[in-house]
Amino acid sequence: MTPGNEPRHVAHETVEERLAEDIVEELDLHPVPQRDEEEPLPPLSEQIAEQLGGVRGLIESSIPVLAFVVFNVLLGESVVGLEKRTALLWAIVGSVGSALVIGGVRLARKQPIRHAVNGLFGIALGAYFAWKSGDAKNFYLPGILLTFAQAGALLLSVVFRKPAIGYAWGIMANKGRQDWFDNARLFRTFQWLTLVWVASLALRAGIQFYLWKLGEANALGIVRILVSWPIYAATFAFTAWAIHRVTSAQQSELKEA
């Protein structure tokens, strides 16, 4: 999920969105209750699946990061013993190369390549930072900074009483309408859910920033795959459940009225 208008790190957030699609597969978020009969929207999971790549997309987006970590570890001083910058070069080649192969395979099969292109852009940006500095840890720096920026943008949306989660829900599950502003219960829900996302983003970025400060490049990659994305998925699933709970309750109240 890409809430509202906050900045996004294309490689990082694409992976998370794809992971979230499987976590909330059985949840269906309803539009703001209306007394007039309308054609029901498909479940949120179907809408996300249409735009994202599901499990396959998750795997494909994970491969370049995993390749960077594996090449950097195996070819580094602790295993093969290559000079640090040489190992870094091969890690970059492995990461960018795998992203190109994934995009090429999708193109050859005439499948959508939007996410592959976005992923390649993010990987290339991280590779540039790492090569320019000569330090593998900076491969992850753009994603860390942009995640902090996302948290800041969401926090501002709450301060100005324009919760970004509400806008995202309006686009994905309410036919683009933003009439939830007139629904006090939904508005309060979106306010505190946006704060939940602020905490989630800050936690993920904070863990990675701490490891970045320590210079733990390989640990950063492991955390990126095994910790950061599951935190996102859990936050997404909780958000879907909370909104589903409120909208379902309001629909039941309307039917009883």
Steps between C-alpha positions, in 0.01 A plus 500: 500500500617838418308733726389834375749728345806412705833448324577144409812302435395308199703184554434481871130584499420283197624192686292592803184560301535162335553326833194669648277368220539145632460593867154658448372263234178422686420858613248717316489872583158651435436849363353766726147377579244649262124465513482480123566164343833490318693230322734355765872547460722195466701407811800720572729203449372460142559868429854477633567176315397670175764767552771297672681176437393280792742235629690490174552874514628470856751234402615691193548819697688316775752339268710814422534584871583140584753488217673811636526348848618158380763635260629747757531228766642220286749713309600718794799459727320255731460228229672537162713787617463745213590863560205694644431714193529202266250303705272804501521525122396137458218546751372796298533306174312207651222720634450718193554204268233291670256792480571532127450127445166510680388795287623325185312179577179693563547695178565181301181347639308820423420546867473837681845644571398812695604354836819356354596844366418665831701237684795547267494875560509451877777241480703721266467796736621296794784358289609852405514607865697189595751529214547874541580462870680168468291363786240224458284639781403798284318265262216525753530870585246637245232264629573589862477874436184472293334283763571769760356754255185290466458493877540879512247553221242279671552675832439838334181366342370422850607838639308676221205261544538355151593140590679340208361154571152639440598630157660166410186313607280742304699428185524122540170407662256789466496562123726801541253684724634676808164538676639337814572854626128520587509167682627579852571139594697430183687829529616414853596152383711637216668748734625239744575245228722757331687536830540122507665523159726780624619273780542204263704700248712661772571160656606343172715794398639536852622140517666533161651838582650359820665220302610751237671708768679186622610424143326161499428476127418128495275526805318783323412273210380224732287744701361644177371159394420322827392785730400815313256348252316282757451810717344672200278202426380481861421873500313467171298204624411678825394809304278294272342324799434828688334667201301187417375489860376862493342491153330166566354630825366810327345296221326281757367808678358633172325170425344498847385865471 
